[in-house]
Structures are given as structure tokens and as C-alpha cells.
């Protein structure tokens, strides 16, 4: 098969990326979740202040860009050139990345404009398509058959991928990380090329650093995928050390970036300044924090949380986000509160490990089977986002106000429910397919194919454990991994169905010291 002309090679991915923006196009504006304003507000503030030549790491400088309950002004459509005056309600942290890691917010800098924000879904969709296309070539050969490309396109469009690509949220990057790990496991000769390998490692670092759960998820996925390939091939993969080095480089760069931004803005060398808060919230939701608080607070413990017994048990989301939540009430003493949160969590783990393990396993089991496209995406956005687009101005403010979600138009909700049913069915079929592919690959001793199938299954379990153990169980957490698993199943099927005439002459002979240029990873041992 002749290679596609250059124009077609970019046209087809572009068209597919546009189809992945369909929910945003139907809505008339990128989809918005509760946290969307938190991610977009920081780059918007940075861009505005940089234009004035006064960018700094002082959080007080950005108070006028904050939502009203964090010291900003009331919601009003204001010009970006005249930020609202400060009206302090909740003191600001010195670290703008206290609650959310920096990489995704920094990546939004080109989109922190009332026009370019509309292009964000297409950019995210294009990233998905390019990673998926690269992985398909690695698994099914440099020139995959047309049916394999059509299967990939159908899997992407029918899965939850369009709803994640259309959001102003980093959740789409969880699926992109899964595809990146797949490329790490089966990528071919291009991994020898220094600049391409460096770019691949930097992309991995960005994906890993964009969400705190991505660090352990990526480490576990790389260990499973690379470890299985190494075990099956017993050293016959000449790229095995290069793959391990790239995985390590991405993890180290991601961790270094997170620590660096927290050190620059929060003056603390830590992966996440707020991690003790979220860990305590999970234990409050599990009821295990109350086992310590109910014993020590009446005995005279001086913890700030002792003053609010109504928050010792209950929903972890309420503990985090209710206006009267303890960490907000005591925000002026945040360092003390975080220290006490770490102490309480440590006491739970030391004194009640069995109870906490049982709760975590129960959360894992529930999260494993709880998946959905979040209904909130089809509902009016939170007030904080309305304030933000009001500051950004037209056309973002006008299009956001006229969107189907803002106007509560039922068509968007109907569309969401329909695609939700389809993506769930596809996910369970994909899991069965991956199990079958893994069994066939094990029998045939096809290390790359087995590694990819096992990687997909490991990511499902790992994502459910991390989300369930560290946060409340929500369908959107597990749904973020459904679409890459569906795609991996389609690609694995394409690789498994390749004719023996094409595969066996290459797979059955020892690998050369290096891959031939242009060969796919699966085409070599």
C-alpha cells in the first residue's frame, strides 16, 4: 500500500479530531465542570498580568481574577483589561497550584483568550488522534489496513473520548497517558532517534504531571507493560533499556516539575501541598478519621478539626467543598491545618490499618464498576465559571451564556445519556476482548501484544484503586479510562488478525541489533 499523500495524512486526523469535538460543537461552547474555572483562571491571570509586565509568584497580585468566594468580585461581565477590585472573603494561598497540579493549567496559556479558548477541544482531540494513530501503526504495521483505521475511528467516536476531549479539564489526559504507555511498550525504531525520544519523554512528563494519580498509574503501567514484554522475550528486544530509560525520565521530569512549581510558588519542596487535605477527606468519607477524632478530641486534643464535629464523618466532597468546610474556615492557619491533617491520617493508618484497608478495598470494588459520562457536563456551569468568562469578555462570554448547558437545553442531556450507554457497552466488550487477546498472545509468545493487552487491564484496575482509595467514588473517574481501553482492544485485535504470512517471518527470527527504519514495534521480537 502506498503511503498517503502529505495533505491526506494531516487531513484525516484533523477530521477525526473535529469529530471528537462534537459534544462541544453541539453545546456551542467547550464543556465545563466544577473545576474548569480553577484550571483556566490561572493561565488567564498570568496572560493578563504578563501583558502588563508585572508577572510574579505573589498570589495576592491575582486576587482580582479570583471567584467571589475566594476574594474576587461578584459575577459580572467585565473586560479583561479591567479586572474587578478585590473583596476578600477567603484568604488566598501563596501557591496558585495548591489544589491543582501546574502542567495542565500552564498548557492552557495559549487558550486563555476569549477566542482561542474555543479551540481547546480541537487541540485535545488532535492529541488523542495523533497518539492513537501512532499506536495503531506500532501495532498493526506502518501502513495499517483501511478496516483497522475505520475501527479505530469508530471506537474513538462511539466511546467517551469526545466528551473528555470537549471539556476544559485534564481528564482527557488520563486516556492520552494510556496511549503513551502503549507506545512506550511497542514503539519501534524511532525510539533510537535522540530528538524524537526526547520529545516523547517530555510529552510523557507532561501527561504524568497533569494529575497526581498519573504518577503511580504511569509507574505501575510501565512496570506491567515493560516487565511482561521483557519476561516473554527474555532480552530479545534491543530497545528494552531505552524503553525503561524513557519511562524513568518521564516520571522523574514530571515529579521534578511538580516539586519545582510548588517550590517556586508555595516555597515548599513537595509533589502536592494539598495532599494531606485530600487524604484526610478520604478518611472522613470512609469513617476512619472519626475513630481517631472521637477518641482524642474529647480527651483534649487541640486539633482545629475538633471544633467542627459535624465534619468528622460524612461525604468527602462535602468536607472539601462546602463553604463552611474546616479547611476553608481555618484557611488563615492553613499550615497548621495541613500539619494536623497529616497527623490525623497517620494515626488512622497506624491505629486502624485493618478498617482503612477494608474501606479502601470496598471503594476500589465500587469504582471498578462505576463509570459514566458526568451528568454535570450537560447542566448549567458553576457560578465561578460565569465570573471567569465575564472577565474574559466576548465571544467567550456570549457563547458560554448561549450554550445548551447554560440554557439547560434537554438536547445535550439526551445526547449525553445516549453516548453514555454506548460507551459502557463498548468498555465491557473491550475488557473481554483484551482478556482474549492476552490469552492468544501468551500462547503464541507474542510479547508486545501480550504487554499491550495486560497494560489495558492493569490500567483499569489501577485507575479504580487510585480513584477509589484517594477520592469519593464517581463515574467520571473510571470513565476516563474506558475510551483508551476500548481503543487498545481494537488495536490489539487488528494486530492479532494480521496475516501469519506478514507476521511470522519477522516474529520468528531473532531481532537485529537495531530496528530497521520505519518498522513497527510489534513487527519485531
C-alpha positions as CSV (number, residue, x, y, z in Angstrom):
1,X,0.0,0.0,0.0
2,X,1.4,3.4,-1.0
3,X,1.7,6.0,1.8
4,X,-0.9,8.7,1.9
5,X,0.0,12.0,0.4
6,X,1.1,14.6,2.9
7,X,-2.1,16.6,2.7
8,X,-4.2,13.5,3.4
9,X,-2.0,12.4,6.2
10,X,-3.0,15.6,8.1
11,X,-6.5,16.0,6.7
12,X,-7.8,12.7,8.0
13,X,-6.5,13.1,11.6
14,X,-7.8,16.6,11.5
15,X,-11.3,15.5,10.5
16,X,-11.3,12.8,13.2
17,X,-10.1,15.4,15.8
18,X,-13.0,17.6,14.7
19,X,-15.5,14.7,15.2
20,X,-14.1,14.3,18.8
21,X,-15.2,17.9,19.4
22,X,-18.8,17.0,18.6
23,X,-20.2,17.5,22.2
24,X,-18.6,20.9,22.4
25,X,-19.9,21.8,18.9
26,X,-23.4,20.7,19.9
27,X,-23.2,22.6,23.1
28,X,-21.9,25.7,21.4
29,X,-19.0,26.1,23.8
30,X,-16.4,23.7,25.5
31,X,-17.9,21.6,28.2
32,X,-17.5,22.8,31.7
33,X,-17.1,21.0,35.0
34,X,-16.9,22.4,38.6
35,X,-13.1,22.5,38.4
36,X,-12.8,24.1,34.9
37,X,-12.6,27.6,36.2
38,X,-9.8,26.6,38.6
39,X,-7.7,25.4,35.7
40,X,-8.4,28.2,33.3
41,X,-8.4,31.1,35.7
42,X,-4.7,30.8,36.4
43,X,-3.4,31.0,32.8
44,X,-5.9,33.8,32.1
45,X,-4.5,35.8,35.1
46,X,-0.9,35.0,34.1
47,X,-1.5,36.2,30.5
48,X,-3.2,39.4,31.6
49,X,-0.6,40.3,34.2
50,X,2.3,39.4,31.8
51,X,0.8,41.8,29.2
52,X,1.2,44.5,31.9
53,X,4.8,43.4,32.5
54,X,4.2,42.5,36.2
55,X,4.0,38.7,36.3
56,X,5.2,37.3,39.7
57,X,4.7,34.4,42.1
58,X,2.8,36.6,44.5
59,X,-0.7,35.2,44.7
60,X,-2.1,38.5,46.0
61,X,-1.4,40.0,42.6
62,X,-4.1,37.8,41.1
63,X,-6.8,38.4,43.7
64,X,-8.9,40.4,41.2
65,X,-9.1,37.3,39.0
66,X,-10.4,35.0,41.7
67,X,-14.0,33.9,42.1
68,X,-16.1,35.9,44.6
69,X,-15.9,33.3,47.4
70,X,-12.1,33.4,47.2
71,X,-11.7,37.2,47.3
72,X,-12.7,38.2,43.8
73,X,-15.7,40.4,42.9
74,X,-19.2,39.4,42.3
75,X,-20.0,37.8,38.9
76,X,-20.3,40.5,36.3
77,X,-19.3,40.7,32.6
78,X,-16.2,42.8,32.9
79,X,-13.4,43.5,30.4
80,X,-10.2,41.5,30.8
81,X,-8.4,44.8,30.7
82,X,-10.0,45.9,33.9
83,X,-10.1,43.1,36.5
84,X,-12.6,43.6,39.3
85,X,-11.5,45.1,42.6
86,X,-10.7,42.8,45.5
87,X,-13.3,42.0,48.0
88,X,-11.6,39.5,50.3
89,X,-13.7,36.7,51.7
90,X,-11.4,33.7,51.9
91,X,-7.6,34.5,52.1
92,X,-5.6,33.3,49.2
93,X,-2.9,30.6,49.4
94,X,0.5,31.8,48.4
95,X,0.5,28.9,45.9
96,X,-1.9,29.1,42.9
97,X,-1.3,25.4,42.3
98,X,-2.2,24.4,45.9
99,X,-5.3,22.4,44.8
100,X,-4.4,21.5,41.2
101,X,-1.1,20.5,39.6
102,X,0.5,23.1,37.4
103,X,1.1,21.3,34.0
104,X,-2.4,21.4,32.6
105,X,-3.0,25.0,33.7
106,X,0.3,26.1,32.1
107,X,-0.7,24.2,28.9
108,X,-3.8,26.3,28.8
109,X,-1.8,29.5,28.3
110,X,-2.4,29.6,24.5
111,X,-6.1,29.1,25.2
112,X,-6.5,31.8,27.9
113,X,-8.2,34.2,25.5
114,X,-11.9,34.7,24.7
115,X,-11.3,33.4,21.1
116,X,-8.6,30.7,21.5
117,X,-10.5,29.0,24.4
118,X,-12.9,27.8,21.7
119,X,-10.1,25.8,20.0
120,X,-9.2,23.8,23.1
121,X,-11.5,20.8,22.4
122,X,-9.9,20.5,18.9
123,X,-6.4,20.7,20.3
124,X,-7.2,18.0,22.8
125,X,-8.9,15.9,20.2
126,X,-5.9,16.2,17.9
127,X,-3.6,15.0,20.6
128,X,-5.8,12.0,21.1
129,X,-5.9,11.2,17.4
130,X,-2.2,11.6,16.9
131,X,-1.3,9.3,19.8
132,X,-3.9,6.7,18.7
133,X,-2.7,6.8,15.1
134,X,0.9,6.3,16.2
135,X,0.0,3.4,18.4
136,X,-2.1,1.8,15.6
137,X,1.0,1.9,13.3
138,X,3.1,0.4,16.0
139,X,0.7,-2.5,16.5
140,X,-0.7,-3.1,13.0
141,X,2.2,-2.1,10.9
142,X,3.5,1.1,9.3
143,X,0.6,1.1,6.8
144,X,-2.5,-0.3,8.7
145,X,-5.3,-1.7,6.6
146,X,-8.3,0.6,6.0
147,X,-10.6,-1.5,8.2
148,X,-8.2,-1.1,11.1
149,X,-8.3,2.7,10.7
150,X,-12.0,2.7,10.4
151,X,-12.3,0.5,13.5
152,X,-10.1,3.0,15.4
153,X,-12.2,6.0,14.3
154,X,-15.4,4.2,15.2
155,X,-14.0,3.2,18.7
156,X,-13.0,6.8,19.4
157,X,-16.2,8.4,18.2
158,X,-18.5,5.9,19.9
159,X,-16.6,5.9,23.2
160,X,-16.4,8.5,25.9
161,X,-13.4,10.2,24.2
162,X,-15.4,13.0,22.6
163,X,-16.9,14.1,26.0
164,X,-13.5,14.2,27.6
165,X,-11.8,15.9,24.7
166,X,-14.6,18.6,24.7
167,X,-14.0,19.5,28.4
168,X,-11.9,22.2,29.9
169,X,-10.4,19.6,32.2
170,X,-7.3,17.4,32.3
171,X,-9.3,14.1,32.5
172,X,-8.7,13.6,28.8
173,X,-5.0,13.3,29.5
174,X,-5.5,10.1,31.5
175,X,-6.5,8.3,28.3
176,X,-3.6,10.0,26.5
177,X,-1.3,8.7,29.1
178,X,-2.6,5.2,28.5
179,X,-1.9,5.5,24.8
180,X,1.6,7.0,25.6
181,X,2.3,3.9,27.7
182,X,1.2,1.7,24.9
183,X,3.7,3.5,22.6
184,X,6.4,3.1,25.2
185,X,5.8,-0.7,25.2
186,X,5.6,-1.3,21.4
187,X,7.3,1.7,19.8
188,X,9.8,0.9,17.1
189,X,13.0,2.3,15.6
190,X,12.1,5.9,16.1
191,X,12.9,5.5,19.8
192,X,16.5,5.3,18.8
193,X,16.4,8.9,17.4
194,X,17.5,11.3,20.1
195,X,15.2,14.2,19.3
196,X,12.1,12.1,18.9
197,X,12.9,10.1,22.0
198,X,13.4,13.4,23.9
199,X,10.1,14.8,22.7
200,X,8.4,11.6,23.6
201,X,9.8,11.7,27.1
202,X,8.8,15.4,27.5
203,X,5.2,14.6,26.3
204,X,5.1,11.7,28.9
205,X,6.3,14.0,31.6
206,X,3.5,16.5,30.8
207,X,0.9,13.7,30.8
208,X,2.2,12.2,34.0
209,X,2.4,15.5,35.8
210,X,-1.1,16.7,34.9
211,X,-2.9,14.8,37.6
212,X,-1.5,13.4,40.9
213,X,-2.9,9.9,40.3
214,X,-1.0,9.8,37.0
215,X,2.3,9.3,38.8
216,X,1.5,5.9,40.4
217,X,-0.7,5.0,37.4
218,X,2.2,5.6,34.9
219,X,4.7,3.8,37.1
220,X,2.5,0.8,37.5
221,X,1.5,0.7,33.9
222,X,5.2,0.9,32.7
223,X,6.2,-1.8,35.1
224,X,3.4,-4.2,33.9
225,X,3.9,-3.5,30.2
226,X,7.7,-3.4,30.0
227,X,8.0,-6.2,32.6
228,X,5.8,-8.6,30.7
229,X,7.5,-7.9,27.4
230,X,10.9,-8.4,29.0
231,X,9.7,-11.7,30.6
232,X,8.3,-13.1,27.4
233,X,11.1,-12.1,25.1
234,X,13.9,-12.7,27.6
235,X,16.2,-9.9,26.4
236,X,15.5,-10.2,22.6
237,X,14.1,-6.6,22.5
238,X,17.1,-4.4,21.6
239,X,15.1,-1.3,22.9
240,X,14.4,-2.7,26.3
241,X,16.8,-0.4,28.1
242,X,15.8,2.6,26.0
243,X,12.2,2.0,26.9
244,X,13.0,1.7,30.6
245,X,15.1,4.9,30.4
246,X,12.3,6.8,28.8
247,X,9.8,5.7,31.4
248,X,12.1,6.7,34.2
249,X,12.9,10.1,32.5
250,X,9.2,10.9,32.1
251,X,8.5,10.0,35.8
252,X,11.5,12.0,37.1
253,X,10.7,15.0,34.9
254,X,7.1,15.0,36.0
255,X,7.9,14.7,39.7
256,X,10.6,17.4,39.3
257,X,8.2,19.7,37.6
258,X,5.6,19.3,40.3
259,X,8.1,19.9,43.1
260,X,9.6,22.8,41.2
261,X,6.4,24.7,40.7
262,X,5.4,24.1,44.4
263,X,8.8,25.4,45.5
264,X,8.6,28.5,43.2
265,X,5.1,29.5,44.2
266,X,4.5,27.8,47.6
267,X,8.1,27.8,48.9
268,X,7.7,24.1,49.7
269,X,9.5,21.2,48.0
270,X,6.6,18.8,47.7
271,X,4.7,17.0,45.0
272,X,1.4,18.4,46.3
273,X,0.9,20.9,49.1
274,X,-2.7,19.8,49.5
275,X,-2.3,16.1,49.6
276,X,-2.8,15.8,53.4
277,X,-6.1,17.6,53.0
278,X,-7.3,15.2,50.3
279,X,-6.1,12.1,52.3
280,X,-7.9,13.3,55.4
281,X,-11.1,14.0,53.3
282,X,-11.0,10.4,52.1
283,X,-10.7,9.1,55.6
284,X,-13.6,11.3,56.7
285,X,-15.7,9.8,54.0
286,X,-14.6,6.3,55.0
287,X,-15.5,7.0,58.6
288,X,-12.0,6.0,59.8
289,X,-10.9,9.6,60.7
290,X,-13.8,9.7,63.2
291,X,-12.3,6.7,65.0
292,X,-9.3,8.9,66.0
293,X,-11.2,12.2,66.4
294,X,-14.0,10.8,68.6
295,X,-11.4,9.4,70.9
296,X,-8.9,12.2,71.1
297,X,-10.9,15.4,70.7
298,X,-13.0,14.8,73.9
299,X,-9.7,13.9,75.7
300,X,-8.3,17.4,74.9
301,X,-6.6,17.2,71.5
302,X,-6.0,20.6,70.2
303,X,-6.7,19.9,66.5
304,X,-8.6,22.6,64.6
305,X,-11.0,19.9,63.3
306,X,-12.1,19.2,66.8
307,X,-14.1,22.4,66.7
308,X,-16.4,21.0,63.9
309,X,-17.6,17.6,64.9
310,X,-20.2,17.7,62.2
311,X,-17.4,17.2,59.7
312,X,-15.8,14.1,61.4
313,X,-17.9,11.8,59.4
314,X,-19.8,12.3,56.1
315,X,-19.3,12.8,52.4
316,X,-15.7,13.6,51.5
317,X,-16.8,16.1,48.8
318,X,-18.8,18.0,51.5
319,X,-15.6,18.0,53.7
320,X,-13.7,19.5,50.8
321,X,-16.1,21.9,49.1
322,X,-18.9,23.1,51.4
323,X,-18.5,26.8,52.1
324,X,-18.2,26.1,55.8
325,X,-15.7,23.2,55.3
326,X,-13.0,23.2,58.1
327,X,-10.0,23.8,55.8
328,X,-11.8,27.0,54.4
329,X,-12.8,28.1,57.8
330,X,-9.2,27.9,59.0
331,X,-7.5,28.9,55.8
332,X,-5.6,31.7,57.6
333,X,-4.0,28.8,59.6
334,X,-3.6,26.5,56.6
335,X,-0.1,25.3,57.5
336,X,-1.3,24.2,60.9
337,X,-4.4,22.6,59.5
338,X,-2.3,20.6,56.9
339,X,0.1,19.5,59.6
340,X,-2.8,18.3,61.8
341,X,-4.4,16.6,58.8
342,X,-1.2,14.7,58.2
343,X,-1.0,13.7,61.9
344,X,-4.7,12.5,61.9
345,X,-4.2,10.5,58.7
346,X,-1.0,8.9,60.1
347,X,-2.8,8.0,63.3
348,X,-5.6,6.3,61.3
349,X,-3.0,4.2,59.3
350,X,-1.1,3.2,62.5
351,X,-4.0,2.5,64.8
352,X,-6.7,1.3,62.4
353,X,-5.0,-0.2,59.4
354,X,-7.5,-3.0,59.0
355,X,-10.5,-0.7,58.9
356,X,-8.9,1.6,56.4
357,X,-7.8,-1.3,54.2
358,X,-11.3,-2.7,54.2
359,X,-12.8,0.7,53.3
360,X,-10.2,1.2,50.5
361,X,-10.9,-2.2,49.0
362,X,-14.7,-1.6,49.1
363,X,-14.1,1.8,47.4
364,X,-11.9,0.1,44.8
365,X,-14.6,-2.6,44.1
366,X,-17.3,0.1,43.7
367,X,-15.2,2.3,41.5
368,X,-14.3,-0.6,39.2
369,X,-17.9,-1.0,38.1
370,X,-19.0,2.7,38.4
371,X,-18.5,4.6,35.2
372,X,-20.4,7.3,33.4
373,X,-20.1,10.5,31.4
374,X,-20.8,13.0,34.1
375,X,-24.3,14.5,34.0
376,X,-23.0,17.8,35.2
377,X,-21.5,18.4,31.7
378,X,-25.0,18.9,30.4
379,X,-26.1,21.2,33.2
380,X,-25.6,24.9,33.8
381,X,-21.9,25.6,34.7
382,X,-21.0,26.8,38.2
383,X,-21.0,30.5,39.1
384,X,-17.2,30.6,39.2
385,X,-17.0,29.9,35.5
386,X,-19.6,32.5,34.7
387,X,-17.5,35.0,36.6
388,X,-14.4,34.0,34.7
389,X,-15.9,34.2,31.2
390,X,-17.4,37.5,32.2
391,X,-13.8,38.8,32.9
392,X,-12.6,37.2,29.6
393,X,-15.2,39.0,27.6
394,X,-16.7,38.3,24.1
395,X,-17.0,36.0,22.3
396,X,-16.4,33.5,25.1
397,X,-18.8,35.2,27.5
398,X,-21.6,35.4,24.8
399,X,-21.1,31.8,23.6
400,X,-21.0,30.4,27.1
401,X,-24.2,32.2,28.0
402,X,-25.9,30.9,24.9
403,X,-24.7,27.3,25.2
404,X,-27.1,24.4,25.6
405,X,-25.7,23.6,29.0
406,X,-26.1,27.1,30.3
407,X,-29.7,27.4,29.0
408,X,-30.5,23.9,30.3
409,X,-31.5,22.7,26.8
410,X,-32.5,19.0,27.2
411,X,-30.9,18.0,23.8
412,X,-27.5,18.0,25.3
413,X,-28.6,15.8,28.2
414,X,-30.3,13.3,25.8
415,X,-27.1,13.2,23.7
416,X,-25.0,12.5,26.9
417,X,-27.3,9.7,28.0
418,X,-27.2,8.0,24.6
419,X,-23.4,8.1,24.3
420,X,-23.1,7.0,28.0
421,X,-25.0,3.8,27.3
422,X,-22.9,3.1,24.2
423,X,-19.5,3.8,25.8
424,X,-20.4,1.5,28.8
425,X,-21.3,-1.4,26.4
426,X,-18.1,-0.9,24.4
427,X,-16.0,-0.8,27.5
428,X,-17.2,-4.2,28.8
429,X,-16.8,-5.7,25.4
430,X,-13.3,-4.3,25.2
431,X,-12.4,-5.8,28.5
432,X,-13.5,-9.3,27.3
433,X,-11.6,-8.7,24.1
434,X,-8.4,-7.8,25.9
435,X,-8.6,-10.9,28.0
436,X,-8.9,-13.0,24.8
437,X,-6.1,-11.1,23.1
438,X,-3.9,-11.7,26.2
439,X,-4.6,-15.4,26.2
440,X,-3.8,-15.7,22.4
441,X,-0.6,-13.7,22.8
442,X,0.5,-15.8,25.7
443,X,0.1,-19.0,23.8
444,X,1.8,-17.5,20.8
445,X,4.6,-16.0,22.9
446,X,4.0,-12.6,21.3
447,X,5.4,-10.3,23.9
448,X,4.4,-6.9,22.6
449,X,0.8,-7.9,22.0
450,X,0.6,-9.5,25.5
451,X,2.2,-6.5,27.0
452,X,-0.4,-4.1,25.5
453,X,-3.4,-6.3,26.5
454,X,-2.0,-6.6,30.0
455,X,-1.4,-2.9,30.1
456,X,-5.0,-2.1,29.4
457,X,-6.3,-4.5,32.1
458,X,-3.8,-3.1,34.6
459,X,-4.8,0.5,33.9
460,X,-8.4,-0.4,34.6
461,X,-7.6,-1.9,37.9
462,X,-5.0,0.7,38.8
463,X,-7.2,3.7,38.0
464,X,-10.1,2.2,40.0
465,X,-7.9,1.7,43.0
466,X,-6.3,5.1,42.9
467,X,-9.6,6.9,42.4
468,X,-11.4,4.9,45.0
469,X,-8.7,5.0,47.6
470,X,-7.9,8.7,47.3
471,X,-11.3,10.2,46.4
472,X,-15.0,9.6,46.5
473,X,-16.4,7.1,44.0
474,X,-17.6,8.9,40.9
475,X,-18.5,7.5,37.5
476,X,-16.3,10.1,35.6
477,X,-13.1,8.8,37.3
478,X,-13.4,5.3,35.8
479,X,-15.0,6.6,32.6
480,X,-11.7,8.5,31.9
481,X,-10.0,5.1,31.3
482,X,-12.8,3.4,29.3
483,X,-12.1,5.0,26.0
484,X,-8.3,4.2,25.8
485,X,-9.1,0.6,26.9
486,X,-11.7,0.4,24.0
487,X,-9.1,1.8,21.6
488,X,-6.4,-0.7,22.9
489,X,-8.8,-3.6,22.3
490,X,-9.5,-2.5,18.7
491,X,-5.8,-2.1,18.0
492,X,-4.9,-5.3,19.7
493,X,-7.5,-7.1,17.6
494,X,-6.0,-5.5,14.5
495,X,-2.6,-6.8,15.4
496,X,-3.9,-10.3,16.3
497,X,-5.7,-10.5,12.9
498,X,-2.7,-9.6,10.8
499,X,-2.0,-12.5,8.4
500,X,0.6,-15.0,9.6
501,X,2.3,-14.5,6.3
502,X,3.1,-10.9,7.3
503,X,4.0,-11.5,11.0
504,X,5.7,-14.9,11.3
505,X,8.7,-14.4,9.1
506,X,9.7,-11.4,11.3
507,X,8.4,-12.6,14.6
508,X,10.1,-16.0,14.4
509,X,13.6,-14.9,13.8
510,X,16.0,-13.2,16.3
511,X,15.8,-9.5,16.3
512,X,18.6,-7.5,14.7
513,X,20.7,-5.3,16.9
514,X,18.5,-2.4,15.9
515,X,15.2,-2.0,14.2
516,X,15.1,-1.2,10.5
517,X,13.9,2.3,9.8
518,X,10.1,2.6,9.6
519,X,9.4,-0.8,11.1
520,X,6.7,-1.1,13.8
521,X,7.4,-2.2,17.3
522,X,5.2,-5.3,17.0
523,X,6.9,-6.4,13.8
524,X,10.0,-7.2,15.8
525,X,10.5,-9.5,18.8
